[in-house]
Amino acid sequence: MSNYLLTIAYDGSGFHGWQRQPSEKTVQGHLETTFSRLFNRDIKLNGTSRTDAGVHALGQRASFDADLGIPTERLARVMNNALCGCEEGGFALSPVRIIKAEEVPEGFHARFDCKGKKYIYRISCGEIDIFRRNYVYHVNDGKPCILDVDAMNEAAGLLKGTQDFKSFEAAGGTPRESTVRTIFQAKVMAAGGEINAPAAERKPTAPAGGRDDEIVLEISGDGFLYNMVRIITGTLVEVGLGKRRPDEIKKIIEAKDRAAAGHTAPPYGLYLKEVYY
Amino acid sequence: MSNYLLTIAYDGSGFHGWQRQPSEKTVQGHLETTFSRLFNRDIKLNGTSRTDAGVHALGQRASFDADLGIPTERLARVMNNALCGCEEGGFALSPVRIIKAEEVPEGFHARFDCKGKKYIYRISCGEIDIFRRNYVYHVNDGKPCILDVDAMNEAAGLLKGTQDFKSFEAAGGTPRESTVRTIFQAKVMAAGGEINAPAAERKPTAPAGGRDDEIVLEISGDGFLYNMVRIITGTLVEVGLGKRRPDEIKKIIEAKDRAAAGHTAPPYGLYLKEVYY
């Protein structure tokens, strides 16, 4: 018996989230069905993050125990071939891709051993682009507007450190013992790279084609409450639009009340980028 | 009774093409159902191009006669609001967008009065990007490769003018009297603009986020045979990969035989960009 760890990217727009559900198409369900058929045995995945419907992943992780009888270095390719075969029609590529498959020590668990995660959130302040409708949050109902990136970045900085983020937790998630979390890093960047960096030094940051009208929030921490990144994004967008001052973040945190924070940004601008072990 | 002309953009990936079908979701069917309900009368659209399943549009046109009792300048907004309402859930934006709605003289017909069309085709020679899987053609099975853009552009140039394009016609389309067409312009560009243009002068050409690993074919003409742009693209890709010499295009045209041309590129890299009247 070997223990495997997968790094997985997916376009969440056609899925009802990660977690297996009896009657909805989910990423976990899709992978377990495909792999169980491929290897002719029951494969059960332990995913790191239960991403919501519409949320994407660039680096989701999932571990599983199995005796596959196949060299580990061939695993990702075999899995990706099977995933493409699951698509109807000859042309379409799979919305899920195994980036990496590796063997890990016995007992390693993709969720329990997770030390932290990084998410990114893509925001557009330009006109509605129907081809990005599932991949970025068009603020201001898709009417071009100006977002104050410096103010957003100042507000984001106040989220760093170990604090009680109860104000940024939506109802309906798994009950948690504590709402204290540590945010390692939180920054807001214009598409193409760090704000204020000379143009020549900017690097693409957005996963699916960062554009001039895009702003990206990058946030990492030891854990996130239910909808926390989306509520943080909604609040930062209100700062960017001038509806809130950057230093209101402090008062929002102190309030320990969901009503003090801003709106919940939609799922489809959110990407699970990286998991730390 | 007024005669209206719509300019329409759509993400074709969720549709079985433009043309209304009894049991499949099509763009025409979706628009006619939405507008008939919105205006409480039977709306029938005359679309310019019957785009295939998976093909996108940046500037499809459709005309219709109706007595709407609404100022024309408000029409696009009213239609777009109705289209968004058709989507399930509160968040998702519509995959179809009315770019422009205008009044045209009595008797004007979006298809019969069409003088020509421009298509673009997006090709990626980079690694598979699952977020672009419905929007570009990943050549070489998504394994990074080099496409000789100069050779492709040389081959594209040989398509220009009035010629018999029988070799570039797929079976199964509407029967045509003649397979002679006039190609006004055909060029292949690296993403970001014209090939060999200085970086600073390059402009974005791809509709949904042109990237460094992308190549775009832009082709305009007075009309196109069934699958003609996709067969041209497949043939140019074979030139780019070094499997054919650029000047083979002449022999392919002379052959008047589909078997002489290259493979048919998939639908999802193709965009109807513009219609000429």
Chai-1 contact restraints between the chains, C-beta under 6 A:
chainA,res_idxA,chainB,res_idxB,connection_type,confidence,min_distance_angstrom,max_distance_angstrom,comment,restraint_id
A,A9,B,I130,contact,1.0,0.0,6.0,A-B,restraint_1
A,D11,B,I130,contact,1.0,0.0,6.0,A-B,restraint_2
A,D11,B,F131,contact,1.0,0.0,6.0,A-B,restraint_3
A,F91,B,P266,contact,1.0,0.0,6.0,A-B,restraint_4
A,L93,B,R133,contact,1.0,0.0,6.0,A-B,restraint_5
A,P95,B,I130,contact,1.0,0.0,6.0,A-B,restraint_6
A,R97,B,I130,contact,1.0,0.0,6.0,A-B,restraint_7
A,I130,B,A9,contact,1.0,0.0,6.0,A-B,restraint_8
A,I130,B,D11,contact,1.0,0.0,6.0,A-B,restraint_9
A,I130,B,P95,contact,1.0,0.0,6.0,A-B,restraint_10
A,I130,B,R97,contact,1.0,0.0,6.0,A-B,restraint_11
A,F131,B,D11,contact,1.0,0.0,6.0,A-B,restraint_12
A,F131,B,A208,contact,1.0,0.0,6.0,A-B,restraint_13
A,R133,B,L93,contact,1.0,0.0,6.0,A-B,restraint_14
A,A208,B,F131,contact,1.0,0.0,6.0,A-B,restraint_15
A,G209,B,G209,contact,1.0,0.0,6.0,A-B,restraint_16
A,G209,B,R211,contact,1.0,0.0,6.0,A-B,restraint_17
A,R211,B,G209,contact,1.0,0.0,6.0,A-B,restraint_18
A,P266,B,F91,contact,1.0,0.0,6.0,A-B,restraint_19
